[in-house]
Amino acid sequence: MKKHHKHLPSPFETAPSSSFFNIDWDTISHWISEHLKEGIIGVSALFFLLALLYYLMFGHLQNIEADYFKASTAFQTFSNSTETAETRQTALNTLDTLLAQRPELHAVYDGLIAQILINEGRIQEAEPFARSALFRTQKNDLSHYTDFAQTTLLIGEKKFDEALAKTEALTQKMTESSQNHHLAKQSFGETLLAFNLLRLAMLDQKTGSTQKELKTWETWESFHQNYPATYEKVVRQFEMHKISLADYVANRQKILKK
């Protein structure tokens, strides 16, 4: 049975109401001292609980920050091509473990890890990270970017005909979307349009579709006229890798027109 603690009436409640001077001041002093003890104990307990809560929360935040730092360090090691294969693999394993412990880190690292692995031809290893990144873009209504990324996986798997079909389909989707300028602004950017055109031309070349490739390069020239600022940004990306995109396109057009 639960014990019921009786409320002790104060001396003011029990004292006769006839006169203020009839109050027993010794009783009042005893009552105050007893209740003061209870109050001090209660306040002490409250401070202890608050201190414990702060300690637990602060410790949890410290653990999170430590894991974030470990993930950042591991990714820097993994992305450094000058490191040994063993060191980079250990860093990737560390990242994988941290991603399992901290799901919020998937949004930061999945796409980056997938891109590095794809560039190194490690397609099978890249797929889980790529699929995870693609799933998030689908939820965020970034279907055009999802299609582009899925085609990247197909190219990595050397499925060029299938990749060409998906690239052509994406080109058609973006062309239809751009009929409505507002929709185009929301669903994809000019940079994606540029890289998809370049990919289309490269896949046309890879599959031997010479007439399609020539037409795609003509579309690329139209893109230059319609979006000069974006065109220059894309061209500069290639120049950073010691490649003159303009010269390459001009040479391809000469070959195709022979």
Secondary structure, DSSP 8 states (H G I E B T S, - for coil): ----------HHHHS-TT-GGGS-HHHHHHHHHHHHHHHHHHHHHHHHHHHHHHHHHHHHHHHHHHHHHHHHHHHHHHT-TTS-HHHHHHHHHHHHHHHHH-GGGHHHHHHHHHHHHHHTT-HHHHHHHHHHHHHHHHHTT-HHHHHHHHHHHHHHTT-HHHHHHHHHHHHHHHHHHTTSHHHHHHH--HHHHHHHHHHHHHHHHHTT-HHHHHHHHHHHHHHHHH-HHHHHHHHHHHHTTT--HHHHHHHHHHHHH-
